[in-house]
Amino acid sequence: MAVARTLSIIKPDATARNITGKINALLEEGGLRIVAQKRLRLTKAQAQAFYDVHRERAFYDELCEYMISGPVVVQVLEGEDAVQRNRKIMGATNPASADEGTIRKAFGQNVQENSVHGSDSPENADKEIRFFFSEIELAG
Ligand code: CMP
């Protein structure tokens, strides 16, 4: 597997608890390198656009409200098989089902406030990285 990149978001429940460093340590220990990172506050329109794929789901409105309830840290992670590697480090969407040692098991509070987002495919990783980062920010 080649070196690749994926998009990660540290969500409002985690920034509120000041645990972004602890989450970053787990990403780095898992073999990923944080090659771009910034903290920002999403607008409603940005949250809706980012999660457009979930527009028809019952949890969509609540999810968008939650994602604008506080700052997020968006980051580009690089490493071997980055998309799958990050999904393994994050654990299952629902923290109650996540494996021991994963970010969501350690820090997730419930299926919505699950501390992190990670791209689910290389194609979506490309799209999601470009959603947040410009060419010049990705040169590092
Ligand atoms: P994420 O990986 O960011 O992708 C979609 C998000 O929707 C998910 O993490 C959760 O934060 C949120 N979500 C809320 N309820 C559900 C649910 N029932 N199933 C899946 N995702 C949910």
Boltz pocket constraint, residues with backbone or C-beta under 6 A from the ligand:
constraints:
  - pocket:
      binder: B
      contacts: [[A, 54], [A, 59], [A, 63], [A, 93], [A, 111], [A, 112], [A, 113], [A, 114], [A, 116], [A, 117], [A, 118]]
      max_distance: 6.0
